[in-house]
Amino acid sequence: MSDHRHATAEAELGVTAVTRTPAGSAASSRANRRWWDADAADYHREHANFLGVDTPGGEFVWCPEGLHEGDWHLLGPVAGRDVLEIGCGSAPCARWLASNGARPVGLDISAGMLRRGVAVMARGGPMVPLVQADAEALPFPDASFDLACSAFGAVPFVADSAAVMGEVARVLRPGGRWVFAVNHPMRWIFPDDPGPAGLVAQQSYFDRSPYVETGADGTPVYVEHHRTIGDRVREIVGAGLLLDDIVEPDWPEWLDREWGQWSPLRGEIFPGTAIFVTRKP
């Protein structure tokens, strides 16, 4: 079970097994809050530089393929807009938005991740309000935001991602965009291995059983949920949102780093990320 990338969390939470078993909203929320609190230091040790976490003005990197919002403009104009970032972690994206004239709020379930963001802001740069809350029940009034975004935050880790879509639609103003990046659903087929061994399909694309890591007593300590492309589209449409685009980034020639199961080897063959670009009518 040992994985040096997550050694602190695995040791602290006593990870002993991996299962594919049902996990509801409460169990998923509880497990992932504890996991990201425990993993915050190791996560930032490995990824902070790539994500621009410690830069004064933050950076907005959508995915391991390195797509930057400053180049892609998936959110459209941000200056003067109220923006909600869901699953903000240490909030480099929210801070980048603030540096570019937006009025962002960052939301995350993990106090440990948010504390890292607070520490960075204490050293300078824009100050962004941060809120600890669950994405399935956003603590904001209706029509509070012009834009909402999530760069690999929250959506894969909640049991009821349709509820997240509904909550985002509720807090968006008419015409507002909701853009979120998740691991590409086809990645579910393959093991979490960025090398040649990870190119063999082992898991059914249609099996929605969540990936669950458990402690010695069988309690979930990490939960990740799978949805197909069709599932995501139905959740978006069911929330009353319009789907404008699905971005499947190519692996860039300049990028030679691995990030979990993302790697140049795999990136040349199939997509690792899906970015859904939606809007509220």
C-alpha positions in Angstrom: 0.0 0.0 0.0 2.9 2.3 0.5 3.1 5.3 -1.8 5.9 7.8 -1.1 3.8 10.6 -2.6 1.3 10.3 0.2 3.5 8.8 2.9 2.3 11.1 5.7 -1.4 10.6 5.0 -1.0 6.9 4.7 0.9 6.6 7.9 -1.4 9.0 9.9 -4.6 7.5 8.7 -3.4 3.9 8.7 -4.2 3.0 5.1 -4.3 -0.8 4.8 -6.5 -1.7 1.8 -8.0 -0.5 -1.5 -11.6 -1.5 -2.3 -14.4 -0.7 -4.8 -17.3 -0.3 -2.5 -20.2 2.1 -2.1 -19.5 5.3 -0.2 -22.2 7.9 0.4 -22.0 11.7 0.9 -21.3 11.6 4.6 -18.6 8.9 4.4 -16.9 10.6 1.3 -16.9 14.0 3.0 -15.5 12.7 6.2 -12.8 10.6 4.5 -11.6 13.3 2.1 -11.6 16.0 4.7 -9.2 13.9 6.8 -7.2 12.8 3.8 -6.5 16.3 2.5 -5.7 17.6 5.9 -3.1 14.8 6.4 -1.8 15.0 2.8 -1.5 18.8 2.5 2.2 19.0 3.2 3.2 16.1 0.9 0.9 17.4 -1.8 2.5 20.8 -1.8 6.0 19.4 -1.6 5.4 17.6 -4.9 3.1 20.1 -6.8 3.4 23.6 -5.3 6.0 24.8 -7.7 4.1 23.5 -10.8 0.9 25.1 -9.6 2.5 28.4 -8.6 1.2 28.1 -5.0 4.0 30.3 -3.5 4.0 33.0 -6.1 2.6 36.3 -4.7 -0.1 36.6 -7.3 -0.9 32.9 -7.6 -1.3 31.0 -10.9 -4.3 29.4 -12.6 -3.3 26.0 -13.9 -6.2 23.8 -14.9 -4.6 20.4 -15.0 -1.4 18.3 -15.1 -1.1 19.1 -18.8 -0.3 22.6 -17.7 -3.2 24.6 -19.3 -3.1 28.1 -17.9 -6.3 30.2 -17.7 -4.2 33.2 -18.8 -3.7 31.5 -22.2 -7.0 29.6 -22.6 -9.6 32.1 -21.1 -12.1 29.3 -20.5 -13.8 31.6 -17.9 -14.0 34.5 -20.3 -13.4 38.0 -18.9 -12.8 37.9 -15.1 -12.1 41.5 -14.2 -14.8 42.9 -12.0 -16.6 39.5 -11.7 -17.6 37.7 -8.6 -16.0 34.2 -8.8 -16.4 31.1 -6.7 -13.6 28.5 -6.8 -14.8 25.2 -5.5 -12.2 22.8 -4.1 -9.6 25.6 -4.1 -7.0 23.9 -2.0 -4.4 26.5 -1.1 -6.1 28.9 -3.6 -3.4 29.7 -6.2 -6.2 29.9 -8.8 -8.4 32.2 -6.7 -5.4 34.4 -6.0 -4.5 34.6 -9.7 -8.1 35.7 -10.3 -7.8 38.4 -7.7 -4.5 39.6 -9.3 -6.4 39.9 -12.6 -9.2 42.1 -11.2 -11.8 39.5 -10.1 -13.5 39.3 -6.7 -12.9 35.6 -5.9 -14.0 33.4 -3.0 -12.2 30.1 -2.4 -14.0 27.1 -0.9 -12.5 23.8 0.2 -13.4 21.0 2.6 -9.9 20.8 4.0 -8.7 23.1 6.7 -5.2 21.9 6.1 -5.2 23.0 2.5 -6.8 26.3 3.3 -4.2 27.0 6.0 -1.5 26.7 3.3 -3.3 29.4 1.3 -3.6 31.7 4.4 0.1 31.3 5.0 1.0 32.3 1.5 -1.3 35.3 1.5 0.3 36.4 4.8 3.5 36.9 2.9 2.0 39.3 0.4 -0.2 39.5 -2.7 -4.0 39.8 -2.9 -6.1 38.6 0.0 -8.9 36.2 -0.9 -11.7 35.1 1.4 -11.5 31.4 2.1 -14.4 29.2 3.3 -14.4 25.7 4.6 -17.5 23.9 3.4 -18.8 20.9 1.4 -19.4 21.4 -2.3 -22.7 19.5 -2.1 -24.2 22.3 0.1 -22.7 25.7 -0.9 -23.1 28.3 1.9 -24.0 31.2 -0.3 -27.3 32.8 -1.4 -28.9 32.3 -4.8 -27.3 34.3 -7.7 -24.2 35.3 -5.7 -21.6 34.8 -8.4 -20.9 35.6 -12.0 -18.5 32.7 -12.5 -17.6 29.4 -10.9 -14.6 27.2 -11.4 -12.9 24.1 -10.1 -9.5 22.8 -11.2 -9.5 19.2 -10.0 -11.2 20.2 -6.8 -14.3 18.7 -5.2 -16.1 17.2 -8.1 -14.4 13.8 -8.3 -14.5 13.4 -4.5 -18.2 13.9 -3.7 -20.7 11.1 -3.8 -23.4 13.3 -5.3 -21.8 15.4 -8.1 -25.2 16.1 -9.5 -25.9 18.0 -6.3 -22.8 20.1 -6.9 -24.0 21.0 -10.4 -27.4 22.0 -8.9 -25.7 24.1 -6.2 -23.5 25.8 -8.7 -26.5 26.6 -10.9 -28.3 28.0 -7.9 -25.5 30.4 -6.8 -24.7 31.6 -10.4 -26.3 34.6 -11.9 -27.9 34.3 -15.3 -25.3 34.1 -18.0 -22.7 32.9 -15.6 -20.1 30.3 -16.6 -19.2 27.1 -14.6 -16.0 25.5 -15.8 -14.5 22.4 -14.0 -11.6 20.1 -14.7 -11.7 16.4 -13.7 -9.6 13.3 -14.4 -10.8 12.1 -17.8 -13.4 9.4 -17.3 -11.6 6.9 -19.5 -8.7 7.0 -17.0 -10.8 4.9 -14.7 -10.1 1.9 -17.0 -6.4 1.9 -16.2 -4.3 1.4 -13.1 -2.7 4.3 -11.3 0.6 3.7 -13.0 2.2 6.3 -15.3 4.6 3.7 -16.9 4.1 0.9 -19.4 2.4 -1.3 -16.9 -0.4 1.3 -16.6 -1.4 0.9 -20.2 -3.4 -2.3 -19.7 -7.1 -1.8 -19.2 -8.2 -3.5 -16.0 -11.4 -1.7 -14.8 -14.8 -1.4 -16.6 -15.5 2.1 -17.8 -19.1 1.5 -16.8 -18.4 0.4 -13.2 -19.3 3.4 -11.0 -18.1 1.8 -7.8 -15.9 4.4 -6.1 -12.2 3.9 -5.4 -11.9 3.7 -1.6 -8.8 3.4 0.6 -9.6 2.1 4.1 -7.9 2.1 7.5 -7.4 -0.9 9.7 -11.0 -0.8 11.0 -12.4 -0.7 7.4 -13.4 3.0 7.6 -12.9 4.9 4.4 -10.0 7.4 4.6 -9.9 8.4 0.9 -12.8 8.2 -1.6 -12.8 9.1 -5.3 -15.9 8.7 -7.5 -16.2 7.8 -11.1 -18.7 9.2 -13.7 -18.7 8.6 -17.4 -18.8 11.4 -19.9 -22.5 10.8 -20.4 -23.0 11.0 -16.7 -21.3 14.4 -16.5 -23.4 15.7 -19.4 -26.6 14.5 -17.8 -25.7 16.1 -14.5 -25.0 19.4 -16.2 -28.2 19.4 -18.3 -30.2 18.2 -15.2 -29.0 21.2 -13.3 -30.4 23.5 -16.0 -27.0 24.4 -17.4 -25.8 24.5 -21.0 -22.7 22.6 -22.1 -20.6 24.7 -24.4 -17.4 22.6 -24.7 -15.5 19.6 -23.4 -11.7 20.3 -23.6 -9.5 17.2 -23.7 -5.9 18.6 -23.6 -3.1 17.1 -25.6 0.1 16.4 -23.6 2.5 19.3 -24.4 5.9 18.5 -25.9 7.6 20.7 -23.3 6.3 18.8 -20.3 8.3 15.9 -19.0 7.0 15.5 -15.4 4.8 12.8 -14.0 1.8 13.6 -11.8 0.2 10.5 -10.3 -1.0 8.6 -13.4 -0.4 11.5 -15.8 2.9 11.2 -17.8 4.3 11.9 -21.2 4.0 8.2 -22.1 0.3 8.0 -21.4 -0.5 11.6 -22.5 0.7 10.8 -26.1 -2.0 8.0 -26.3 -5.1 9.2 -24.5 -6.4 12.2 -22.6 -5.9 12.5 -18.8 -8.1 15.5 -18.2 -11.6 16.6 -19.2 -12.6 20.2 -18.8 -16.3 21.0 -19.0 -17.2 24.5 -20.0 -20.9 25.3 -19.1 -23.1 28.3 -18.5 -26.3 29.2 -16.9 -29.0 30.5 -19.4 
